[in-house]
């Protein structure tokens, strides 16, 4: 998801990390075990004068499958759950509204978790800018490229030049 949001106008910082669990300062290996309660997430800083939170949520709903419990494609486990972590009551309300709107787009029930952000833990350096640093990796080709294609097709007006 990091590579997707880096291409959006108004996104000033996109950082890969972990959140939503109990383990303090988890490593990738710990999160991958599925025992920390954390999900792999991205933290997005954005300029609301350029892009709204609602538009960021629109991209979120469009580029992944929010109907699969603890799964994204071939990645399985609670660390791959669909999750929105909010930092204010306003974001919570907007996320809940977007959830209801997203449900209308899917035949299966949307299972995305919406919860307050407790603590965000930045992922290891080798996870940052992963797509930009490893565009030929199998994961990038199979998972990230299709997301980027959806972004290009559906959200052209939101893309940086």
N, C-alpha and C positions, 0 to 999 in steps of 0.2 A: 504494500500500500504506500510505502514511503515514496517510491518512484512516481506513483500517480499524483500524489499531492504536491510533490516538488514542481510539477508542471502547471499548477493552478495559479492564476493571477491572484495576488494578495497573500499567498502563503509565504511568509518570511522565514519560517523555520519548520522543518519536518524531521523529527527524531524518532528512530526506532527504539522500542523499549518493551518493558513489561509492567503490567498493572492489574489490579483487580484481585490480588491474592494476599496471602498472609506472610510469606517468606520475605524477610528483609534483605535487600541487596542481592537478589537471586542472580545466578549465572544462567547462561543459555542452556547448559546441560541440566541444571536443576529445573528450569521452566519446561524443558523438553520432556522431562520425566512425567509431567502431568501431576506432580505431587505438591506443587507450590500454591495452586489456586490462581496463579497469574495467567493472563492471556498475553500473547504477542500483540502489541499495539503500536500505533504511531501517535506522537504528540505533535499537534499542529498549532503553530502560532500564526495568526492571520490578521490582516487589516480589514475590519468590518466596513470600512469606507470603500473597499474594492470588491470584497466577496463576503456574502453573508454566511452565517452559521447554517442557515437553511440550505444554501447552495452546496456547502460542504457536505451536509447530510444527503442531499440529492445524489451527489457523486458516490458517497458511501453505499447507498442502497443499490446503485446501478452497477457497481463494479465487482460485487461479490454476491454469493448466494446466502441470504439471511435466513433460509428455511432449513438448513441442515444443522442439527444439534451437534456441537463439538466437532465440527468438520468444515474444512475448506478444501475442496478438491480431494486430492489424495492425502492431505494432512489431516490426521485424526487425533483427537484428544481435547481435553478442556482448554488447553492453551491455544487452540485454534477456534474457539467459540466466537461468534459474532457478538460484539460488545461495543456500546457507546458509553463513554465515561464523561460525565458532565462536571463542570466546575461552578455552576451557578443555578439558581432556581429558574432563571430565564432559559438557560441551555436545556435544563431538564424538561421544561414545558415544550420547547421546540423539538427536542428529540422524541418526546411522546407523541406529539402531533405528526411528526414525520413517520414514526412507526405505524400509526394508523393509516396514513396515506400509502405507505409502502405495502401494507397488507393487501391493498386493493390491486396491486400489480402482480401478486404471486398467487398461484393456485394452492400451494401448501402454506400452512401457518408460518408466520415469521417468528423466529425464536430468539431474536436479538435481545441481549440483556442490556438494560439501561440502568446505570447505577452511578453514584457519586464517585469521582476520582478520589481515592485515598492518597496513595503515594505512587508516583511514577518513577521507575528505575530505568535509566538509560541503558540500552543494550551495549554490548562490547563494541569496540571500534570497528571490528571486522564486519559487523552487521550494518553499520551506517553507510548509506549510499551504495548498498549492495548491488543494485541493478547497474548503476553507473560504473561500478568497478568490475563487474563480472557479467556483462551483457550476453556472453556466449554460454554461460552456465545453463545446464539443463533446466533448473528451477526457473531461471529468468525466461527462458524460451517457452516453457510449458505453462507457467503461472502468471508471470508479470506481463509478458507481451500481450496476451489476450485482454488483460485489464487496461493496458495502455491503448489498445485498439478500441475498446468500448469507450474510453475517455475521449479519444479523438473523434469517434463517430457521434457521440451523444452530447458532448460538452465543448465543442469547438470554441464557442464564445468565451469560455472561462479559461482558456489556455494562454499561457505566456507566449509572447511572440517568438 
